[in-house]
Amino acid sequence: MYDIYFWTTPNGYKVLLFAEEAGIPYTIKPVNIGRGEQFEPDFLRISPNNRIPALVDHAPAEGKAPVSVFESGAILLYLAEKTRRFIPADLAGRIEVLQWLFWQMGGLGPMAGQNHHFSHYAPETLPYAVDRYVTETNRLYGVMNKRLADREFIAGPTYTISDMASYPWIVPHERQGQNLNDFPHLKRWFESIAARPATQRAYERGRAINTAPTVDEEAKRFLFGQTAATVAR
């Protein structure tokens, strides 16, 4: 029913987490972003921002033509609303989930991503940039830790798409220069999600697709330095 266009990045794993938790039927369509497959015309028709993940629902609720969705947060919200799972039905609960989903999309993901870039991939070490993003990642970890001090999951007592959005970005915490022992509530949350059978299945599916580093020297040509001219081709 669903095609998931995937590569082994934190954003890619978000969708696999939902799929495994909800038990929906899906096929992984690998998109090797380190070899430029995200610029293939067929993929760009689904994901015009040339980013994974993307989703094609071959049986949308209206029973019409297949629906495609890009952006990981939008995909999680689409699946949650269609299946009526992992998002509360009441307005207050829904807002709790959405604000933390958007927090991840606008904060944790982009800041941790820049952390990865300047700490590991930049052609020259820029101490100010490294410190800027490692420090901001640390602040965001602190926000999560405080939030989780009095609740089991980010949005409350139940596991939701806001947890699925954030968890894959905490997986590479060591590469981000963070020590989970400094964040005991976040560590408890992280370990509880890591132990979920669906989480383990999702990461097993991902490892079956790719175990090589996403960013090698060839990959840098496709991942970094793209301009409007690239999109216009």
Secondary structure as UniProt FT lines:
FT   STRAND          2..6
FT   HELIX           10..22
FT   STRAND          26..30
FT   HELIX           33..35
FT   HELIX           37..39
FT   HELIX           41..44
FT   TURN            45..46
FT   TURN            48..49
FT   STRAND          54..57
FT   TURN            61..62
FT   STRAND          67..70
FT   HELIX           72..83
FT   HELIX           91..103
FT   HELIX           104..108
FT   HELIX           109..116
FT   HELIX           117..121
FT   HELIX           127..147
FT   HELIX           148..150
FT   TURN            154..155
FT   HELIX           161..170
FT   TURN            171..177
FT   HELIX           180..182
FT   HELIX           184..194
FT   HELIX           197..209
FT   HELIX           217..223
FT   HELIX           228..232
//
